[in-house]
Amino acid sequence: MSLGRQLVVPLLTGAAALAGCGPSPSSEVPASDSGDEPAVTTSVWFEDATARSGLDFTHRHGGSGRRFMVETMGGGGGLVDLDGDDDLDIILLQGQPLPGHTDQEGWRDSVWRNDGTGHFTDVSAEVLDAVPGYSMGLCAGDVDEDGDEDVVLTRFGPDRLLLNEGGRLVDRTAGSGLVNDAWGTSCAFADYNRDGCLDLAIVNYVDFTLETHKVCDAGGSPGYCHPDAYGGVPDRLFAGRCDGTFSDQSTTSGIAVEDPDESKGLGLIWTDYDDDGWVDLYVSNDSTRNFLWRNLGDGRFREVGVSTGVAFNEEGVTEAGMGVDAGDIDRDGRLDLIVTNLDLETNTVYLQFADGIFEDATRAVGLAAPSHERVGFGVELFDADLDGDLDLYITNGHILDNARNVRSTSSFEQPDQLFESEGGRFTAVANPGSWFSEERVGRAVAAGDLDGDGDQDVLVTSCNQAATVLFNRIGDGRPAVVLDLRLASGRPAVGARVVLVDDRGGRQVEEVRAGSSYLAQGGSRLVFGLADGVRVERLLVRWPDGTEEELPPDRISTDPQQVTRLEPRG
């Protein structure tokens, strides 16, 4: 049964409601997007609350002017409830000193504990094993089924598994079966084989090492190399055993491609794009075709990116894929995809116009011209203003610190962008907040409720610069359904799919995920905004094991500060 297009009838009796990156061959400026001017709003959407939140973290890339490729690609971060108190803590990842850098002190990842109001305290020394290494990205999930969130760190070098033991993250990589010594970038968890245990996908970038470092030209001066200067590295898939150990299924599953030069991954997302109950994997590759791995349901995957229309842009060329997200942009019940790319390309939107078939609709949704002069990295599709459709946040920043040498109109530091959805078309928010006039070297972005008011706030990381916390103000006081889906073990129901149907015939589709965007992980709660006067008619849940249930409307709170927690029946 296709949950996105058919209703189910069993009642959920067990639920409880509670309070990169090279340009494409085509570099012509795209034609101006047609459409109305953005609606004017007097409300500021996001407030830069970094100073008063207590967050004080600066990423350091460890460079000394020699322009090692790795130093321009970090660093990541995420939102994870590490101490089990139902609010989101922050993890921020650090680089390491590279050859020629003289400062050897203070290079460590960090954990910031949330007091529930959006104020953070650095608790790194007491809760985080200091394991030296150049960290890139992270994802989190309960891999040992003990009820708390464990963390995987992707690194330039061996990746690490940190098990959550009473609120402390302890390095348990040795003997876990998690072996990935390549340059890992993004990672994500899902139960792809539906055995009840979380599985792990990691995308690897290029075969760059400090020993193979090359000096490349950037407008007549030394610059970071194009990914074409190095070969690719196959991605990795690890099947979980529910005890904190994994079995490497990269080859048997088909995820490790035969030609590694096709595989230069930076972003990935688990999403059931074809709504068959088996979660699939989409990978954004840098200057090679993107992969869409269709889950065959028997432990194997088939790569269908070309046949489904998501491997290339509308011109049939590759782009410099960085961040990725999935969501129902046009509210037709099918999940769509967005990939951020380099300047002189566009950030590309693939709308699913038929079951399992996509088209490049970037111009149609209004994103071609606004993204042509930007280098996009982290990306989040979420309902910022709680009006029932998905808005769009993109953090920008070039990969060349001397970008103006290559093109006079380009820049290393760039402002972030916030777009409001209006009937499936994106328009720039008129009054996003003062943060959006600043220029940074943006990398990761993650959305989740940090201050406990129900709407979704944003964490942004920047390469070699300070991290930023943005509090959502546009969503204050607006009705929404906030769901916290949990399995019997207590862990978030990663891979669950929810369809909310309202009394006006609209429907919203969301999935519980653990890792997406670029080097990042956002909160696991699902947020469904409701326009004024709209009532919930049905709420349909498909759990990770494929079972389907329906929650009666009278069991659902529309107060975003009253979280509805759901567990499978029985």
Disulfide bonds with the S-S distance in Angstrom:
Cys139-Cys187 2.28
Cys197-Cys242 2.04
Cys216-Cys225 1.85
